[in-house]
Amino acid sequence: MNIHNSKTYLKDLDTAIAHTVGIESLSRRSILITGATGTIGSFLTDMLVRYAEIYSTGSSIYAAGRNMERLQDQYGLCAGVTILPYDANKPIDFDKQIDYIIHAAGNAYPAAFNGNPVETIMGNLTGTYNLLEYGRTHGSRRVLYVSSGEVYGQGDLLLEEFDESYAGFIDIVSPRSGYPSSKRAAENLCACYSSQFGLETVIARPCHTYGPQITPNDNRASVQFMRNALKGEDIVMKSPGSQLRSYNYVADCGSAILTVLINGRSGEAYNIANPQIRLTIAEVANVIAKTAGKKVIFANADATDIANRTPISRQVLSSNKLEGLGWCGAYTIEQGIRHTMEILWGN
């Protein structure tokens, strides 16, 4: 199914564009997005393509990723878009003048970073280093690194929310920690490039982000719930689902990340979250079930399910710093889930 034919999806792109503070400054600029077929990277690419088409901005957009077939299917016919091969674990094999680099590539779901922890760590470090070097040597204006709210690890349960200055706790010797630990290191690398070389960098830390661009291997709980619903099945839960999270529809995530790209202070990090959307996994399951006209059922977890469980029981992110840039969200959890399902249903 081509989600670009969905009226709901196109409307969400327009809403995200309208909620991006200062987006007009991206006109006539060249912008590279790595991970351009992922949940977040694809929406960012679609936003920029849509904005360029509607407003004739003259921007040059570079969509980069490992899956060239998917990139060709999504952007092969889009005017002003150049498709580039990119693998975070390999040297960069292109030479373009890029104003803005958005690094959204990397393993971002439990099966990937639990099954391939070494690849996850090295991809985050090597990929970020190569892009920072590329930006430094090619005179790029700014590099934005898409990190993760997982950098806070197992935070203090007494805190209502985590702001950008909070360090949290990560079990360094757990293989599961390869993902947040390497995200932390990559963030620090960005800050060091700003300090040592004067390259402008900003860091985005998205909370749990959901949307219609679901990659085939994504095994996050919310994605599994949506797959159940799309098949006309009841929502299957294999745990009590008591973990509390900040959630964000990808359209709000996209407008927030571009707002940080344009307006964020160099060398600093920004949480990407909607202050109104803080739910347990069980509550998200119930919203999806209600939207699809199904119910939530419980099943026993197998060894793989248990291995993929997160040790993080609370990950609620403060959005005060992001809102200080003038950003505000547009979607409730009910609206975001409904739009996701409508798009995937072909509406």
C-alpha positions as CSV (number, residue, x, y, z in Angstrom):
1,M,0.0,0.0,0.0
2,N,1.3,3.5,-0.9
3,I,0.5,5.7,2.1
4,H,1.3,8.8,-0.1
5,N,-2.1,8.3,-1.7
6,S,-3.9,8.6,1.6
7,K,-5.8,11.9,2.1
8,T,-5.3,11.5,5.9
9,Y,-1.6,11.2,5.5
10,L,-1.3,14.2,3.2
11,K,-3.4,16.3,5.7
12,D,-1.1,15.2,8.5
13,L,1.9,16.3,6.5
14,D,0.3,19.7,6.0
15,T,-0.5,20.0,9.7
16,A,3.1,19.1,10.6
17,I,4.4,21.7,8.2
18,A,2.2,24.3,9.7
19,H,3.4,23.4,13.2
20,T,7.1,23.7,12.3
21,V,8.5,26.9,13.7
22,G,10.5,28.8,11.0
23,I,10.2,26.2,8.3
24,E,10.6,28.9,5.6
25,S,14.3,29.1,6.5
26,L,14.8,25.7,4.8
27,S,13.8,27.1,1.4
28,R,16.6,26.8,-1.3
29,R,18.6,24.6,1.0
30,S,20.0,21.1,0.6
31,I,18.9,18.6,3.2
32,L,20.1,15.1,3.8
33,I,18.0,12.6,5.7
34,T,19.5,9.2,6.7
35,G,17.2,6.4,7.6
36,A,14.7,7.8,5.1
37,T,12.5,4.7,5.1
38,G,12.2,4.4,8.9
39,T,9.2,5.6,11.0
40,I,10.7,9.0,11.7
41,G,13.0,9.5,8.8
42,S,10.4,8.8,6.2
43,F,8.0,11.3,7.7
44,L,10.6,14.0,7.8
45,T,11.5,13.3,4.2
46,D,7.8,13.4,3.2
47,M,7.4,16.7,5.0
48,L,10.2,18.3,3.2
49,V,9.1,16.9,-0.2
50,R,5.5,18.1,0.4
51,Y,6.7,21.5,1.6
52,A,8.9,21.9,-1.5
53,E,6.1,20.9,-3.8
54,I,3.5,23.2,-2.4
55,Y,5.6,26.3,-1.9
56,S,8.1,25.8,-4.7
57,T,11.0,26.2,-2.3
58,G,13.7,25.1,-4.6
59,S,15.2,22.8,-1.9
60,S,17.3,19.8,-2.8
61,I,16.4,16.8,-0.7
62,Y,18.6,13.7,-0.3
63,A,16.9,10.6,0.9
64,A,19.5,8.1,2.1
65,G,19.2,4.5,3.4
66,R,20.2,0.9,3.1
67,N,17.1,-0.4,1.3
68,M,17.5,1.2,-2.2
69,E,14.4,-0.7,-3.5
70,R,12.2,0.9,-0.8
71,L,13.8,4.3,-1.4
72,Q,13.1,4.0,-5.1
73,D,9.5,3.0,-4.5
74,Q,8.9,5.9,-2.2
75,Y,10.9,8.7,-3.8
76,G,12.0,7.6,-7.2
77,L,9.4,9.8,-8.9
78,C,9.6,12.8,-6.6
79,A,11.0,16.0,-8.2
80,G,13.9,17.5,-6.3
81,V,14.7,14.3,-4.5
82,T,18.0,12.4,-4.9
83,I,18.2,8.9,-3.6
84,L,21.6,8.0,-2.0
85,P,22.9,4.6,-0.6
86,Y,23.8,4.9,3.1
87,D,24.8,2.3,5.7
88,A,25.7,3.6,9.1
89,N,28.3,0.9,9.4
90,K,30.1,1.7,6.2
91,P,32.0,4.8,4.9
92,I,30.0,7.5,3.1
93,D,30.1,6.9,-0.6
94,F,28.7,10.1,-2.0
95,D,30.0,13.6,-2.4
96,K,27.2,16.3,-2.3
97,Q,27.1,19.8,-0.9
98,I,24.7,19.5,2.0
99,D,23.4,22.4,4.1
100,Y,21.5,20.4,6.7
101,I,22.1,16.8,7.8
102,I,19.4,14.9,9.7
103,H,20.8,11.6,11.0
104,A,17.8,9.3,11.7
105,A,19.3,6.0,10.7
106,G,20.1,3.1,13.1
107,N,18.6,0.1,14.9
108,A,15.6,1.4,16.9
109,Y,13.5,-1.6,18.0
110,P,14.2,-4.3,20.6
111,A,14.7,-7.3,18.3
112,A,17.4,-5.3,16.4
113,F,19.5,-4.0,19.3
114,N,19.0,-7.1,21.4
115,G,19.8,-9.4,18.5
116,N,22.7,-7.3,17.1
117,P,24.1,-5.3,20.0
118,V,27.5,-4.9,18.5
119,E,26.1,-3.7,15.2
120,T,23.8,-1.3,17.1
121,I,26.7,0.2,19.0
122,M,29.1,0.5,16.1
123,G,26.4,1.8,13.8
124,N,25.5,4.6,16.2
125,L,29.1,5.6,16.8
126,T,30.6,5.1,13.3
127,G,27.6,6.4,11.5
128,T,27.4,9.6,13.6
129,Y,31.2,10.2,13.4
130,N,31.2,9.8,9.6
131,L,28.3,12.2,9.1
132,L,29.9,14.8,11.5
133,E,33.1,14.6,9.6
134,Y,31.2,14.9,6.3
135,G,29.4,18.0,7.7
136,R,32.7,19.5,8.9
137,T,34.6,18.9,5.7
138,H,31.8,20.0,3.4
139,G,30.8,23.2,5.1
140,S,27.4,22.1,6.3
141,R,25.3,24.6,8.3
142,R,24.0,22.2,10.9
143,V,23.8,18.5,11.8
144,L,20.8,17.1,13.8
145,Y,21.2,13.8,15.5
146,V,18.0,11.8,16.2
147,S,18.8,10.2,19.5
148,S,16.3,8.6,21.9
149,G,14.5,9.0,25.2
150,E,16.2,5.8,26.1
151,V,19.4,7.8,27.0
152,Y,17.7,8.4,30.4
153,G,17.8,4.6,31.1
154,Q,16.2,3.5,34.3
155,G,15.3,6.8,35.8
156,D,14.2,7.8,39.3
157,L,10.6,6.7,39.7
158,L,10.0,9.6,42.1
159,L,10.6,12.1,39.3
160,E,7.4,13.2,37.4
161,E,9.4,13.8,34.2
162,F,12.9,13.8,32.9
163,D,14.4,17.0,31.6
164,E,17.4,17.3,29.3
165,S,19.9,17.7,32.2
166,Y,18.9,14.5,33.9
167,A,21.4,11.6,33.6
168,G,19.4,8.6,34.7
169,F,20.9,5.2,35.2
170,I,22.1,2.6,32.6
171,D,23.5,-0.8,33.5
172,I,26.8,-0.6,31.5
173,V,27.5,-4.3,31.4
174,S,24.1,-5.4,30.1
175,P,24.0,-6.1,26.3
176,R,20.6,-4.4,26.3
177,S,22.3,-1.2,27.2
178,G,24.3,-1.1,24.0
179,Y,21.5,1.0,22.4
180,P,21.1,3.8,25.0
181,S,24.9,3.8,25.8
182,S,25.9,4.3,22.2
183,K,23.1,6.9,21.8
184,R,24.7,8.8,24.7
185,A,28.1,8.5,23.3
186,A,26.9,9.7,19.9
187,E,25.2,12.7,21.5
188,N,28.5,13.6,23.3
189,L,30.4,13.3,20.0
190,C,28.0,15.9,18.5
191,A,28.6,18.2,21.4
192,C,32.4,17.7,21.0
193,Y,32.3,18.6,17.3
194,S,30.5,21.8,18.1
195,S,33.0,22.6,20.8
196,Q,36.2,21.6,19.0
197,F,35.4,22.3,15.4
198,G,32.6,24.9,15.5
199,L,30.2,22.6,13.6
200,E,26.7,23.4,14.6
201,T,24.9,20.3,16.0
202,V,21.6,19.8,17.7
203,I,20.2,16.6,19.3
204,A,16.6,15.4,19.3
205,R,15.5,12.8,21.9
206,P,12.1,11.4,20.7
207,C,9.9,9.6,23.1
208,H,8.0,6.5,21.9
209,T,6.9,7.5,18.4
210,Y,4.3,5.7,16.4
211,G,2.9,6.2,12.9
212,P,1.9,4.5,9.6
213,Q,5.4,3.9,8.2
214,I,6.0,0.6,10.0
215,T,9.2,-1.3,9.1
216,P,8.8,-5.1,8.6
217,N,10.9,-6.1,11.5
218,D,9.8,-3.6,14.1
219,N,8.6,-5.5,17.2
220,R,7.8,-2.6,19.6
221,A,4.7,-3.3,21.6
222,S,2.6,-0.5,20.0
223,V,3.5,-1.8,16.5
224,Q,2.5,-5.3,17.4
225,F,-0.8,-4.1,18.7
226,M,-1.4,-2.2,15.4
227,R,-0.6,-5.3,13.4
228,N,-3.1,-7.3,15.4
229,A,-5.8,-4.6,14.7
230,L,-4.9,-4.5,11.0
231,K,-5.5,-8.2,10.7
232,G,-8.8,-7.9,12.4
233,E,-7.6,-9.6,15.5
234,D,-7.9,-8.7,19.2
235,I,-4.9,-6.9,20.8
236,V,-2.6,-9.5,22.4
237,M,-0.7,-8.4,25.5
238,K,2.1,-10.6,27.0
239,S,2.7,-8.5,30.1
240,P,0.7,-6.3,32.5
241,G,1.7,-3.3,30.4
242,S,2.3,-1.1,33.5
243,Q,5.3,0.8,32.1
244,L,4.5,4.5,31.8
245,R,5.7,6.4,28.7
246,S,5.5,9.6,26.8
247,Y,4.0,8.9,23.3
248,N,4.0,11.0,20.2
249,Y,2.3,10.7,16.8
250,V,4.9,10.9,14.1
251,A,3.4,14.1,12.6
252,D,4.1,15.9,15.9
253,C,7.5,14.3,16.2
254,G,8.3,15.5,12.6
255,S,7.3,19.1,13.3
256,A,9.2,19.1,16.6
257,I,12.4,17.7,15.1
258,L,12.5,20.3,12.3
259,T,11.7,23.0,14.8
260,V,14.8,21.9,16.7
261,L,16.9,21.7,13.5
262,I,16.0,25.3,12.7
263,N,15.8,27.0,16.1
264,G,17.7,24.8,18.6
265,R,20.9,26.0,20.3
266,S,24.0,24.4,18.9
267,G,25.5,21.6,21.1
268,E,22.3,21.1,23.1
269,A,19.7,18.3,23.3
270,Y,15.9,18.6,23.2
271,N,13.3,16.1,24.3
272,I,10.7,15.4,21.6
273,A,7.4,14.8,23.5
274,N,3.8,16.0,23.8
275,P,3.1,17.0,27.4
276,Q,-0.5,15.8,27.1
277,I,0.3,12.2,26.1
278,R,1.6,10.1,29.0
279,L,0.2,6.6,29.1
280,T,1.0,3.0,30.2
281,I,1.5,0.4,27.5
282,A,-1.8,-1.2,28.6
283,E,-3.6,2.2,28.0
284,V,-2.1,2.4,24.5
285,A,-3.3,-1.1,23.8
286,N,-6.9,-0.1,24.9
287,V,-6.9,3.0,22.6
288,I,-5.8,0.8,19.6
289,A,-8.4,-1.8,20.4
290,K,-11.2,0.7,20.8
291,T,-10.2,2.4,17.5
292,A,-10.3,-1.0,15.7
293,G,-13.4,-2.3,17.4
294,K,-11.5,-5.1,19.1
295,K,-10.7,-6.0,22.7
296,V,-7.4,-6.6,24.6
297,I,-6.6,-10.2,25.6
298,F,-3.6,-11.5,27.5
299,A,-1.3,-14.4,26.6
300,N,1.7,-16.0,28.1
301,A,5.1,-14.6,27.1
302,D,7.7,-16.9,25.5
303,A,11.4,-16.6,26.0
304,T,11.8,-14.2,23.1
305,D,9.1,-11.9,24.5
306,I,10.8,-11.9,27.9
307,A,14.2,-11.2,26.4
308,N,12.8,-8.2,24.5
309,R,11.2,-6.6,27.5
310,T,12.6,-3.3,28.5
311,P,13.9,-2.8,32.0
312,I,12.6,0.8,31.9
313,S,9.4,1.1,33.9
314,R,9.0,4.9,33.5
315,Q,10.1,7.1,30.6
316,V,8.2,10.4,30.8
317,L,10.0,13.3,29.1
318,S,9.7,17.0,29.9
319,S,8.8,19.1,26.8
320,N,9.4,22.5,28.4
321,K,12.6,23.2,26.5
322,L,11.0,22.2,23.1
323,E,8.0,24.3,23.8
324,G,10.4,27.2,24.6
325,L,11.2,27.2,20.9
326,G,7.5,28.0,20.1
327,W,6.5,24.4,19.3
328,C,3.2,22.9,20.3
329,G,1.6,19.5,19.4
330,A,-1.4,19.0,17.3
331,Y,-2.6,15.4,18.1
332,T,-4.1,13.6,21.0
333,I,-3.3,9.9,21.4
334,E,-6.8,9.1,20.1
335,Q,-6.3,11.2,17.0
336,G,-2.9,9.9,16.3
337,I,-3.9,6.2,16.6
338,R,-7.0,6.8,14.5
339,H,-5.0,8.6,11.8
340,T,-2.4,5.8,11.8
341,M,-5.0,3.2,11.4
342,E,-7.0,5.1,8.7
343,I,-3.8,5.5,6.7
344,L,-2.9,1.9,7.0
345,W,-6.5,0.9,6.1
346,G,-6.0,3.0,2.9
347,N,-8.1,6.1,3.8
